Amino acid sequence: MAASASGLYEKLGGEEAIAKVVDYFYDLVLADETVNHFFAHTDMAKQRQHQTKFISYALGGPNQYSGGAMAKVHAGMNLQPVHFDAIVKHLRDALTHFGVEQADVEQALSKIATLRDDILYK
C-alpha cells in the first residue's frame, strides 16, 4: 500500500534523501539533449536546492517552497509534452535508482502530473 502524501515525504527519508534524488535527477536531465538546453543559463546549485524544496513540499513535507506559480515560472518556455514526459521519466528513474517502491513512485509522479496543464505551452 502506498504512503499518504505526508507519509510519502517521511517514507522517502525527508528532505536530505529527496536532495539526493534531485541531484541524480538533474544529472539525468543535463545529459538529455531533449531538455538540457532549458537549463543552459541556470544556476544549477540554486535550481537543485529550489527543486528539493518543491518536491519535498509536493510529497507532503514542510512548505519551504518560495517559488512562483508553475504557469508563471514556465512562461515563455513553450514546453511541449515531449519535454514534460522526459522530465517525468528522469524523475521516475531517479526515484527508482534510490530504491523507492513502485507504488510510491507512481504516487509521487501522479502529484507531478497534476502540474502538466500549468507547465505546457506557456
DSSP file (Angstrom, degrees, kcal/mol; ACC not computed):
  #  RESIDUE AA STRUCTURE BP1 BP2  ACC     N-H-->O    O-->H-N    N-H-->O    O-->H-N    TCO  KAPPA ALPHA  PHI   PSI    X-CA   Y-CA   Z-CA
    1    1 A M              0   0    0      0, 0.0   103,-0.1     0, 0.0     2,-0.1   0.000 360.0 360.0 360.0 136.3    0.0    0.0    0.0
    2    2 A A        -     0   0    0      1,-0.1     2,-0.1   101,-0.1   102,-0.1  -0.365 360.0-108.2 -73.8 153.2    1.3    3.4   -0.9
    3    3 A A        -     0   0    0      1,-0.1    -1,-0.1     4,-0.1     5,-0.1  -0.388  34.8-102.8 -75.4 156.4    2.0    6.0    1.8
    4    4 A S     >  -     0   0    0     -2,-0.1     4,-2.7     1,-0.1     5,-0.2  -0.240  44.6 -94.4 -67.8 170.4   -0.2    9.1    2.2
    5    5 A A  H  > S+     0   0    0      1,-0.2     4,-1.4     2,-0.2    -1,-0.1   0.937 128.4  39.4 -56.2 -50.2    1.2   12.4    0.9
    6    6 A S  H  > S+     0   0    0      1,-0.2     4,-1.5     2,-0.2    -1,-0.2   0.882 116.7  52.0 -68.5 -35.7    2.7   13.4    4.2
    7    7 A G  H  > S+     0   0    0      1,-0.2     4,-3.3     2,-0.2    -1,-0.2   0.814 102.3  60.5 -67.4 -29.8    3.8    9.8    4.9
    8    8 A L  H  X S+     0   0    0     -4,-2.7     4,-2.3     2,-0.2     6,-0.2   0.916 101.9  51.6 -65.4 -42.8    5.5    9.7    1.5
    9    9 A Y  H  <>S+     0   0    0     50,-1.4     5,-2.5    -4,-1.4     4,-0.5   0.941 116.6  40.5 -56.6 -48.8    7.8   12.6    2.4
   10   10 A E  H ><5S+     0   0    0     -4,-1.5     3,-1.2     3,-0.2    -2,-0.2   0.905 112.3  55.2 -67.2 -42.5    8.8   10.8    5.6
   11   11 A K  H 3<5S+     0   0    0     -4,-3.3    -1,-0.2     1,-0.3    -2,-0.2   0.860 105.2  53.1 -61.1 -36.3    8.9    7.3    3.9
   12   12 A L  T 3<5S-     0   0    0     -4,-2.3    -1,-0.3    -5,-0.2    -2,-0.2   0.627 127.8 -98.1 -76.0 -11.7   11.4    8.6    1.3
   13   13 A G  T <>5 -     0   0    0     -3,-1.2     4,-0.8    -4,-0.5     3,-0.4   0.572  55.9 -95.9 108.4  11.7   13.7    9.9    4.1
   14   14 A G  H  ><S-     0   0    0     -5,-2.5     4,-2.2    -6,-0.2     3,-0.3  -0.203  71.9 -33.9  76.0-168.5   12.8   13.6    4.2
   15   15 A E  H  > S+     0   0    0      1,-0.2     4,-2.4     2,-0.2    -1,-0.2   0.829 132.5  57.7 -62.7 -36.2   14.5   16.5    2.6
   16   16 A E  H  > S+     0   0    0     -3,-0.4     4,-1.2     2,-0.2    -1,-0.2   0.930 111.6  41.8 -62.1 -44.8   18.0   15.1    2.8
   17   17 A A  H  X S+     0   0    0     -4,-0.8     4,-1.8    -3,-0.3     3,-0.2   0.895 113.2  53.3 -68.7 -39.4   17.1   11.9    0.9
   18   18 A I  H  X S+     0   0    0     -4,-2.2     4,-2.7     1,-0.2    -2,-0.2   0.862 103.1  58.4 -64.1 -35.0   15.0   13.9   -1.6
   19   19 A A  H  X S+     0   0    0     -4,-2.4     4,-2.4     2,-0.2    -1,-0.2   0.881 105.1  50.2 -60.7 -38.0   18.0   16.2   -2.2
   20   20 A K  H  X S+     0   0    0     -4,-1.2     4,-2.1    -3,-0.2    -1,-0.2   0.903 110.7  48.9 -66.9 -40.9   20.0   13.1   -3.3
   21   21 A V  H  X S+     0   0    0     -4,-1.8     4,-2.9     2,-0.2    -2,-0.2   0.926 111.5  50.2 -62.0 -44.4   17.2   12.1   -5.6
   22   22 A V  H  X S+     0   0    0     -4,-2.7     4,-2.7     2,-0.2    -2,-0.2   0.900 108.6  51.9 -63.0 -42.2   17.1   15.6   -7.1
   23   23 A D  H  X S+     0   0    0     -4,-2.4     4,-1.6     2,-0.2    -1,-0.2   0.938 113.9  43.0 -59.4 -46.8   20.9   15.6   -7.6
   24   24 A Y  H  X S+     0   0    0     -4,-2.1     4,-2.0     2,-0.2    -2,-0.2   0.908 111.4  56.2 -65.4 -41.9   20.7   12.3   -9.5
   25   25 A F  H  X S+     0   0    0     -4,-2.9     4,-2.6     1,-0.2    -2,-0.2   0.925 108.2  47.0 -55.0 -48.2   17.6   13.6  -11.4
   26   26 A Y  H  X S+     0   0    0     -4,-2.7     4,-2.8     1,-0.2    -1,-0.2   0.813 105.7  58.8 -70.2 -28.0   19.4   16.7  -12.6
   27   27 A D  H  X S+     0   0    0     -4,-1.6     4,-0.8    -5,-0.2    -1,-0.2   0.924 111.0  43.3 -60.2 -42.4   22.4   14.5  -13.7
   28   28 A L  H  < S+     0   0    0     -4,-2.0     3,-0.5     2,-0.2     4,-0.4   0.924 114.6  49.5 -67.5 -45.4   19.9   12.7  -15.9
   29   29 A V  H >< S+     0   0    0     -4,-2.6     3,-1.5     1,-0.2     6,-0.3   0.921 109.6  50.6 -60.5 -46.1   18.2   15.8  -17.2
   30   30 A L  H 3< S+     0   0    0     -4,-2.8    -1,-0.2     1,-0.3    -2,-0.2   0.703 108.4  53.2 -70.4 -18.0   21.5   17.6  -18.0
   31   31 A A  T 3< S+     0   0    0     -4,-0.8     2,-0.7    -3,-0.5    -1,-0.3   0.489  92.8  88.3 -89.4  -4.6   22.6   14.5  -20.0
   32   32 A D    X>  -     0   0    0     -3,-1.5     4,-2.8    -4,-0.4     3,-1.4  -0.851  61.3-160.8-103.2 111.8   19.4   14.6  -22.1
   33   33 A E  T 34 S+     0   0    0     -2,-0.7     4,-0.3     1,-0.3    -1,-0.1   0.653  87.1  71.1 -65.9 -14.7   19.5   16.7  -25.2
   34   34 A T  T 34 S+     0   0    0      1,-0.1    -1,-0.3     2,-0.1    52,-0.1   0.858 123.0   4.7 -66.3 -34.6   15.7   16.8  -25.3
   35   35 A V  T X4 S+     0   0    0     -3,-1.4     3,-1.7    -6,-0.3     4,-0.3   0.544 102.5  92.4-128.7 -12.5   15.6   19.1  -22.2
   36   36 A N  G >< S+     0   0    0     -4,-2.8     3,-1.8     1,-0.3    -3,-0.1   0.794  78.5  67.6 -64.1 -26.7   19.1   20.1  -21.1
   37   37 A H  G >  S+     0   0    0     -4,-0.3     3,-1.2     1,-0.3    -1,-0.3   0.761  88.2  66.9 -64.1 -23.0   19.0   23.3  -23.2
   38   38 A F  G <  S+     0   0    0     -3,-1.7    -1,-0.3     1,-0.2     3,-0.2   0.692 105.3  44.0 -68.0 -16.3   16.3   24.7  -20.9
   39   39 A F  G X  S+     0   0    0     -3,-1.8     3,-1.7    -4,-0.3    -1,-0.2   0.232  77.7 111.5-111.3  11.9   19.0   24.8  -18.2
   40   40 A A  T <  S+     0   0    0     -3,-1.2    -1,-0.1     1,-0.3    -2,-0.1   0.821  90.7  29.5 -58.4 -34.4   21.9   26.2  -20.2
   41   41 A H  T 3  S+     0   0    0     -4,-0.2     2,-0.4    -3,-0.2    -1,-0.3  -0.052  97.2 118.3-116.7  31.2   21.8   29.5  -18.3
   42   42 A T    <   -     0   0    0     -3,-1.7     2,-1.2     4,-0.0     3,-0.1  -0.812  69.5-124.9-103.4 136.8   20.6   28.2  -14.9
   43   43 A D     >  -     0   0    0     -2,-0.4     4,-2.6     1,-0.2     5,-0.2  -0.689  30.1-165.6 -73.2 100.0   22.4   28.3  -11.6
   44   44 A M  H  > S+     0   0    0     -2,-1.2     4,-2.7     1,-0.2     5,-0.2   0.797  81.0  57.1 -69.9 -28.7   22.2   24.6  -11.1
   45   45 A A  H  > S+     0   0    0      2,-0.2     4,-1.8     1,-0.2    -1,-0.2   0.942 113.1  41.7 -63.7 -44.9   23.2   24.7   -7.4
   46   46 A K  H  > S+     0   0    0      2,-0.2     4,-2.7     1,-0.2    -2,-0.2   0.905 114.3  52.5 -66.4 -41.7   20.3   27.1   -6.8
   47   47 A Q  H  X S+     0   0    0     -4,-2.6     4,-2.9     1,-0.2     5,-0.2   0.904 108.2  50.4 -61.5 -42.9   18.0   25.1   -9.0
   48   48 A R  H  X S+     0   0    0     -4,-2.7     4,-2.1     2,-0.2    -1,-0.2   0.908 112.7  46.4 -63.8 -41.8   18.8   21.8   -7.2
   49   49 A Q  H  X S+     0   0    0     -4,-1.8     4,-2.1     2,-0.2    -2,-0.2   0.936 114.1  48.2 -63.8 -46.4   18.0   23.5   -3.8
   50   50 A H  H  X S+     0   0    0     -4,-2.7     4,-2.4     1,-0.2    -2,-0.2   0.920 112.5  47.8 -60.6 -46.3   14.8   25.0   -5.2
   51   51 A Q  H  X S+     0   0    0     -4,-2.9     4,-3.0     1,-0.2     5,-0.3   0.861 107.9  55.8 -66.5 -35.6   13.6   21.7   -6.7
   52   52 A T  H  X S+     0   0    0     -4,-2.1     4,-2.4    -5,-0.2    -1,-0.2   0.929 110.2  45.6 -61.2 -44.6   14.4   19.8   -3.5
   53   53 A K  H  X S+     0   0    0     -4,-2.1     4,-2.4     2,-0.2    11,-0.4   0.911 114.4  48.8 -64.6 -42.3   12.2   22.2   -1.5
   54   54 A F  H  X S+     0   0    0     -4,-2.4     4,-2.9     2,-0.2    -2,-0.2   0.950 114.3  43.2 -64.2 -49.8    9.4   22.0   -4.2
   55   55 A I  H  X S+     0   0    0     -4,-3.0     4,-1.8     2,-0.2     6,-0.2   0.892 112.3  54.4 -65.6 -38.5    9.4   18.2   -4.4
   56   56 A S  H  <>S+     0   0    0     -4,-2.4     5,-3.1    -5,-0.3    -1,-0.2   0.944 112.6  43.4 -57.5 -47.6    9.6   17.9   -0.6
   57   57 A Y  H ><5S+     0   0    0     -4,-2.4     3,-1.9     1,-0.2    -2,-0.2   0.920 111.3  54.0 -63.9 -44.4    6.5   20.1   -0.3
   58   58 A A  H 3<5S+     0   0    0     -4,-2.9    -1,-0.2     1,-0.3    -2,-0.2   0.787 108.0  51.8 -62.0 -27.1    4.7   18.2   -3.1
   59   59 A L  T 3<5S-     0   0    0     -4,-1.8   -50,-1.4    -3,-0.2    -1,-0.3   0.251 132.1 -87.9 -96.6  12.7    5.3   15.0   -1.3
   60   60 A G  T < 5S+     0   0    0     -3,-1.9    -3,-0.2     1,-0.2    -2,-0.1   0.549  84.6 131.0 100.2   7.7    3.9   16.2    2.0
   61   61 A G      < -     0   0    0     -5,-3.1    -1,-0.2    -6,-0.2   -54,-0.0  -0.125  69.3 -56.5 -80.8-175.3    6.9   17.8    3.6
   62   62 A P        -     0   0    0      0, 0.0     2,-1.5     0, 0.0    -1,-0.2  -0.290  58.1-107.2 -63.7 147.7    7.1   21.2    5.2
   63   63 A N        +     0   0    0      1,-0.2    -9,-0.1    -3,-0.1   -10,-0.1  -0.617  65.3 138.0 -81.3  91.7    6.1   24.2    3.0
   64   64 A Q        +     0   0    0     -2,-1.5     2,-0.4   -11,-0.4    -1,-0.2   0.254  32.0 122.3-111.3   6.6    9.5   25.8    2.3
   65   65 A Y        +     0   0    0    -12,-0.3   -15,-0.0     1,-0.1   -14,-0.0  -0.588  28.3 168.4 -75.7 122.9    8.7   26.3   -1.4
   66   66 A S        +     0   0    0     -2,-0.4    -1,-0.1   -16,-0.1   -16,-0.0   0.184  36.0 116.9-120.2  14.7    9.0   30.0   -2.2
   67   67 A G        -     0   0    0      1,-0.1     3,-0.1   -17,-0.1    -2,-0.0  -0.201  66.7 -94.6 -78.6 174.0    8.9   29.8   -6.0
   68   68 A G        -     0   0    0      1,-0.2    -1,-0.1     2,-0.1    -2,-0.0  -0.179  54.3 -67.7 -80.6 176.6    6.3   31.3   -8.2
   69   69 A A     >  -     0   0    0      1,-0.1     4,-2.8     4,-0.0     5,-0.2  -0.338  49.3-115.4 -62.5 146.9    3.2   29.6   -9.7
   70   70 A M  H  > S+     0   0    0      1,-0.2     4,-2.0     2,-0.2    -1,-0.1   0.884 114.1  51.5 -56.2 -43.8    4.0   26.9  -12.2
   71   71 A A  H  4 S+     0   0    0      1,-0.2     4,-0.3     2,-0.2    -1,-0.2   0.907 114.0  44.4 -61.7 -40.9    2.5   28.8  -15.2
   72   72 A K  H >4 S+     0   0    0     -3,-0.2     3,-1.1     1,-0.2    -2,-0.2   0.919 111.8  51.6 -70.0 -43.9    4.4   32.0  -14.4
   73   73 A V  H 3< S+     0   0    0     -4,-2.8    -1,-0.2     1,-0.2    -2,-0.2   0.843 116.5  40.5 -62.1 -34.3    7.7   30.2  -13.8
   74   74 A H  T >< S+     0   0    0     -4,-2.0     3,-1.8    44,-0.3     4,-0.4   0.334  84.4 133.3 -99.1   6.4    7.5   28.3  -17.1
   75   75 A A  T <  S+     0   0    0     -3,-1.1    -3,-0.1    -4,-0.3    47,-0.1  -0.313  73.7  15.7 -59.6 136.7    6.1   31.3  -19.1
   76   76 A G  T 3  S+     0   0    0     46,-3.4    -1,-0.3     1,-0.1    -2,-0.1   0.381  99.2  98.3  83.2  -3.7    7.9   31.8  -22.4
   77   77 A M  S <  S-     0   0    0     -3,-1.8    -2,-0.1    42,-0.1    44,-0.1   0.714  71.2-150.6 -87.3 -21.2    9.5   28.4  -22.4
   78   78 A N        -     0   0    0     -4,-0.4     2,-0.1     1,-0.2    42,-0.1   0.905  20.9-166.2  49.7  48.2    6.8   26.8  -24.7
   79   79 A L        -     0   0    0     40,-0.5    42,-3.2    -5,-0.3    -1,-0.2  -0.429   0.5-155.4 -66.6 137.2    7.3   23.4  -23.1
   80   80 A Q    >>  -     0   0    0     40,-0.2     4,-2.0    -2,-0.1     3,-1.1  -0.643  32.4 -97.3-109.5 165.8    5.8   20.6  -25.1
   81   81 A P  H 3> S+     0   0    0      0, 0.0     4,-3.0     0, 0.0     5,-0.2   0.855 122.3  59.7 -52.7 -37.0    4.6   17.2  -24.0
   82   82 A V  H 3> S+     0   0    0      1,-0.2     4,-1.5     2,-0.2     5,-0.1   0.863 107.5  46.4 -61.1 -34.7    7.9   15.6  -25.1
   83   83 A H  H <> S+     0   0    0     -3,-1.1     4,-2.1     2,-0.2    -1,-0.2   0.934 113.8  46.4 -72.4 -47.4    9.7   17.8  -22.6
   84   84 A F  H  X S+     0   0    0     -4,-2.0     4,-2.5     1,-0.2    -2,-0.2   0.925 112.9  50.7 -59.9 -44.6    7.3   17.2  -19.7
   85   85 A D  H  X S+     0   0    0     -4,-3.0     4,-2.4    -5,-0.2    -1,-0.2   0.866 108.0  52.5 -63.8 -36.7    7.4   13.5  -20.4
   86   86 A A  H  X S+     0   0    0     -4,-1.5     4,-2.3    -5,-0.2    -1,-0.2   0.917 110.1  48.4 -64.2 -42.8   11.3   13.5  -20.4
   87   87 A I  H  X S+     0   0    0     -4,-2.1     4,-2.3     2,-0.2    -2,-0.2   0.923 111.8  49.2 -63.6 -44.3   11.3   15.2  -17.1
   88   88 A V  H  X S+     0   0    0     -4,-2.5     4,-2.7     1,-0.2    -2,-0.2   0.913 110.1  51.9 -61.3 -42.6    8.8   12.7  -15.6
   89   89 A K  H  X S+     0   0    0     -4,-2.4     4,-2.8     1,-0.2    -1,-0.2   0.921 110.2  48.3 -60.1 -44.1   10.9    9.8  -17.0
   90   90 A H  H  X S+     0   0    0     -4,-2.3     4,-2.3     2,-0.2    -1,-0.2   0.873 111.6  49.4 -67.2 -35.7   14.0   11.2  -15.3
   91   91 A L  H  X S+     0   0    0     -4,-2.3     4,-2.6     2,-0.2     5,-0.2   0.917 111.5  49.6 -67.6 -41.6   12.2   11.7  -12.0
   92   92 A R  H  X S+     0   0    0     -4,-2.7     4,-2.6     1,-0.2    -2,-0.2   0.941 112.6  47.8 -58.3 -47.6   10.9    8.1  -12.3
   93   93 A D  H  X S+     0   0    0     -4,-2.8     4,-2.5     1,-0.2    -2,-0.2   0.885 112.0  49.5 -63.1 -39.1   14.4    6.8  -13.0
   94   94 A A  H  X S+     0   0    0     -4,-2.3     4,-1.4     2,-0.2    -1,-0.2   0.930 112.5  46.3 -67.0 -45.2   15.9    8.8  -10.1
   95   95 A L  H  <>S+     0   0    0     -4,-2.6     5,-2.2     1,-0.2     3,-0.3   0.921 114.9  47.6 -62.4 -43.3   13.3    7.6   -7.6
   96   96 A T  H ><5S+     0   0    0     -4,-2.6     3,-2.1    -5,-0.2    -2,-0.2   0.898 105.3  59.7 -64.2 -40.8   13.8    4.0   -8.8
   97   97 A H  H 3<5S+     0   0    0     -4,-2.5    -1,-0.2     1,-0.3    -2,-0.2   0.844 105.0  50.2 -55.4 -35.4   17.5    4.4   -8.6
   98   98 A F  T 3<5S-     0   0    0     -4,-1.4    -1,-0.3    -3,-0.3    -2,-0.2   0.224 123.1-104.3 -93.2  15.2   17.2    5.1   -4.9
   99   99 A G  T < 5 +     0   0    0     -3,-2.1     2,-0.2     1,-0.2    -3,-0.2   0.688  58.6 165.3  79.5  18.8   15.0    2.1   -4.3
  100  100 A V      < -     0   0    0     -5,-2.2    -1,-0.2     1,-0.1     5,-0.1  -0.524  45.2-105.9 -70.3 134.1   11.7    3.8   -3.9
  101  101 A E    >>  -     0   0    0     -2,-0.2     4,-2.3     1,-0.1     3,-0.5  -0.260  25.3-117.1 -61.1 146.3    8.9    1.3   -4.1
  102  102 A Q  H 3> S+     0   0    0      1,-0.3     4,-2.7     2,-0.2     5,-0.2   0.867 113.9  53.6 -55.4 -42.5    6.9    1.3   -7.4
  103  103 A A  H 3> S+     0   0    0      1,-0.2     4,-1.9     2,-0.2    -1,-0.3   0.876 111.1  47.0 -62.0 -36.6    3.6    2.3   -5.7
  104  104 A D  H <> S+     0   0    0     -3,-0.5     4,-2.5     2,-0.2    -2,-0.2   0.859 109.6  53.3 -73.6 -35.6    5.4    5.2   -4.1
  105  105 A V  H  X S+     0   0    0     -4,-2.3     4,-2.7     2,-0.2     5,-0.2   0.945 110.3  48.1 -60.2 -47.5    7.0    6.2   -7.4
  106  106 A E  H  X S+     0   0    0     -4,-2.7     4,-2.0     1,-0.2    -2,-0.2   0.889 110.9  50.5 -62.2 -39.5    3.5    6.2   -9.0
  107  107 A Q  H  X S+     0   0    0     -4,-1.9     4,-1.4     2,-0.2    -1,-0.2   0.928 112.0  47.3 -64.4 -44.4    2.1    8.3   -6.2
  108  108 A A  H  X S+     0   0    0     -4,-2.5     4,-1.7     1,-0.2     3,-0.3   0.925 113.6  47.5 -62.3 -44.7    4.8   10.9   -6.5
  109  109 A L  H  X S+     0   0    0     -4,-2.7     4,-2.5     1,-0.2    -1,-0.2   0.820 105.3  59.0 -69.4 -30.0    4.5   11.1  -10.2
  110  110 A S  H  X S+     0   0    0     -4,-2.0     4,-0.8    -5,-0.2    -1,-0.2   0.859 105.4  50.4 -66.9 -32.6    0.7   11.4  -10.0
  111  111 A K  H >< S+     0   0    0     -4,-1.4     3,-0.5    -3,-0.3     4,-0.2   0.901 111.5  47.6 -68.9 -40.2    1.2   14.5   -7.9
  112  112 A I  H >< S+     0   0    0     -4,-1.7     3,-2.0     1,-0.2     4,-0.3   0.884 103.7  62.4 -66.5 -38.2    3.6   15.9  -10.5
  113  113 A A  H >< S+     0   0    0     -4,-2.5     3,-1.5     1,-0.3     4,-0.3   0.780  89.8  68.3 -59.9 -27.4    1.2   15.1  -13.3
  114  114 A T  T << S+     0   0    0     -4,-0.8    -1,-0.3    -3,-0.5     3,-0.2   0.678  95.8  56.8 -66.9 -14.7   -1.4   17.5  -11.8
  115  115 A L  T X> S+     0   0    0     -3,-2.0     3,-1.0    -4,-0.2     4,-1.0   0.531  77.3  98.8 -90.4  -7.8    1.0   20.3  -12.8
  116  116 A R  H X> S+     0   0    0     -3,-1.5     4,-2.5    -4,-0.3     3,-1.1   0.880  82.4  46.7 -49.6 -51.4    1.1   19.4  -16.5
  117  117 A D  H 34 S+     0   0    0     -4,-0.3    -1,-0.3     1,-0.3    -2,-0.1   0.764 110.7  53.9 -67.7 -24.2   -1.5   21.9  -17.7
  118  118 A D  H <4 S+     0   0    0     -3,-1.0    -1,-0.3    -4,-0.2   -44,-0.3   0.635 117.1  37.2 -80.9 -14.0    0.2   24.7  -15.7
  119  119 A I  H X< S+     0   0    0     -3,-1.1     3,-0.8    -4,-1.0   -40,-0.5   0.797  96.0  86.4-106.9 -39.1    3.5   24.0  -17.4
  120  120 A L  T 3< S+     0   0    0     -4,-2.5   -40,-0.2     1,-0.2   -42,-0.1  -0.350  96.1   3.7 -75.8 147.0    2.9   23.1  -21.0
  121  121 A Y  T 3         0   0    0    -42,-3.2    -1,-0.2     1,-0.1   -41,-0.1   0.669 360.0 360.0  62.3  24.2    2.5   25.6  -23.9
  122  122 A K    <         0   0    0     -3,-0.8   -46,-3.4   -48,-0.2    -1,-0.1   0.451 360.0 360.0 -89.4 360.0    3.3   28.6  -21.8
